[in-house]
Amino acid sequence: MVQIDSTRLPGVLVITPRRFGDARGFFSETWNRKALEGAGVTLPEFVQDNHSFSTAKGTLRGLHYQSPPHAQGKLVRCGRGSLLDVAVDGRKGSPTYGQWVAEELSYENGRQLWIPAGFLHGFVTLEPDTEIIYKCTDHYAPDCDGAVRFDTVGIDWGFDAETAVLSEKDAAAVSFAEWQSPFEWNDG
Ligand SMILES: Cc1cn([C@H]2C[C@H](O)[C@@H](COP(=O)(O)OP(=O)(O)O[C@H]3O[C@H](C)C(=O)[C@H](O)[C@H]3O)O2)c(=O)[nH]c1=O
């Protein structure tokens, strides 16, 4: 019922729920804890769902995080259109600190990306009118909200960063080199 693929970043997973197609279209269980645990994956409890819509291709939101005690793990999927979803290891002491992984999530491919707490998250839309829907393991905590400039990690976003549609917050974010990570790596 669900396919799990690892990525080059330990802990970050691609999760692809099964789609049941018929003459009407398709049905898919987009979140099923029991099915995931049957596939050997146990995720933390989710407490908040988010949904954002971006009108322009090349809209880039990120790289974002919430500091402890409200760090968020996120299970991300694309409800309409397509996007390149990116996770960056932000945990001090991690063997993969500063390393990143990017996965194309789309309405068509139905893929989801699991991004644990301690990782920065961002995405760029690959077509107009793209919707992202994601489950979070902690509630919104504006005082813990943080951002790192998207073009300071060495991520291949697949487009000219100068043309990105950004919020003022994201345009003014600190570089990864200057960032003071609030996350510690603890194995396990
Ligand atoms: C994140 C969030 C925002 N808001 C309010 C605060 C602002 O008035 C408005 C837009 O917020 P922001 O510009 O931070 O939205 P994004 O740029 O899409 O940020 C998100 O995008 C990246 C990719 C993420 O992973 C995070 O969930 C989040 O940082 O929504 C809320 O009320 N609750 C929330 O959980």
Ligand as a Chemical Component Dictionary entry (heavy atoms), coordinates in Angstrom:
data_LIG
# 
_chem_comp.id                   LIG 
_chem_comp.type                 NON-POLYMER 
_chem_comp.pdbx_formal_charge   0 
_chem_comp.three_letter_code    LIG 
# 
loop_
_chem_comp_atom.comp_id 
_chem_comp_atom.atom_id 
_chem_comp_atom.alt_atom_id 
_chem_comp_atom.type_symbol 
_chem_comp_atom.charge 
_chem_comp_atom.model_Cartn_x 
_chem_comp_atom.model_Cartn_y 
_chem_comp_atom.model_Cartn_z 
_chem_comp_atom.pdbx_ordinal 
LIG C1  C1  C 0 4.212  28.636 8.509  1  
LIG C2  C2  C 0 2.975  29.308 9.032  2  
LIG C3  C3  C 0 2.656  30.596 8.667  3  
LIG N1  N1  N 0 1.527  31.178 9.169  4  
LIG C4  C4  C 0 1.215  32.536 8.710  5  
LIG C5  C5  C 0 2.298  33.557 8.987  6  
LIG C6  C6  C 0 2.208  34.508 7.829  7  
LIG O1  O1  O 0 1.285  35.553 8.117  8  
LIG C7  C7  C 0 1.651  33.680 6.673  9  
LIG C8  C8  C 0 2.708  33.267 5.662  10 
LIG O2  O2  O 0 3.774  32.672 6.381  11 
LIG P1  P1  P 0 5.168  32.397 5.667  12 
LIG O3  O3  O 0 5.498  33.551 4.761  13 
LIG O4  O4  O 0 6.165  31.991 6.730  14 
LIG O5  O5  O 0 4.813  31.148 4.745  15 
LIG P2  P2  P 0 5.868  30.283 3.903  16 
LIG O6  O6  O 0 6.898  31.181 3.297  17 
LIG O7  O7  O 0 5.067  29.411 3.023  18 
LIG O8  O8  O 0 6.606  29.434 5.012  19 
LIG C9  C9  C 0 6.489  28.031 5.089  20 
LIG O9  O9  O 0 7.212  27.503 4.020  21 
LIG C10 C10 C 0 8.238  26.559 4.275  22 
LIG C11 C11 C 0 8.562  25.812 3.024  23 
LIG C12 C12 C 0 7.996  25.679 5.433  24 
LIG O10 O10 O 0 8.418  24.531 5.486  25 
LIG C13 C13 C 0 7.313  26.231 6.609  26 
LIG O11 O11 O 0 6.150  25.494 6.952  27 
LIG C14 C14 C 0 6.937  27.647 6.478  28 
LIG O12 O12 O 0 8.071  28.408 6.862  29 
LIG O13 O13 O 0 1.092  32.496 7.289  30 
LIG C15 C15 C 0 0.683  30.535 10.041 31 
LIG O14 O14 O 0 -0.329 31.086 10.502 32 
LIG N2  N2  N 0 0.994  29.256 10.421 33 
LIG C16 C16 C 0 2.107  28.609 9.956  34 
LIG O15 O15 O 0 2.338  27.432 10.325 35 
# 
loop_
_chem_comp_bond.comp_id 
_chem_comp_bond.atom_id_1 
_chem_comp_bond.atom_id_2 
_chem_comp_bond.value_order 
_chem_comp_bond.pdbx_ordinal 
LIG C1  C2  SING 1  
LIG C2  C3  DOUB 2  
LIG C2  C16 SING 3  
LIG C3  N1  SING 4  
LIG N1  C4  SING 5  
LIG N1  C15 SING 6  
LIG C4  C5  SING 7  
LIG C4  O13 SING 8  
LIG C5  C6  SING 9  
LIG C6  O1  SING 10 
LIG C6  C7  SING 11 
LIG C7  C8  SING 12 
LIG C7  O13 SING 13 
LIG C8  O2  SING 14 
LIG O2  P1  SING 15 
LIG P1  O3  DOUB 16 
LIG P1  O4  SING 17 
LIG P1  O5  SING 18 
LIG O5  P2  SING 19 
LIG P2  O6  DOUB 20 
LIG P2  O7  SING 21 
LIG P2  O8  SING 22 
LIG O8  C9  SING 23 
LIG C9  O9  SING 24 
LIG C9  C14 SING 25 
LIG O9  C10 SING 26 
LIG C10 C11 SING 27 
LIG C10 C12 SING 28 
LIG C12 O10 DOUB 29 
LIG C12 C13 SING 30 
LIG C13 O11 SING 31 
LIG C13 C14 SING 32 
LIG C14 O12 SING 33 
LIG C15 O14 DOUB 34 
LIG C15 N2  SING 35 
LIG N2  C16 SING 36 
LIG C16 O15 DOUB 37 
# 
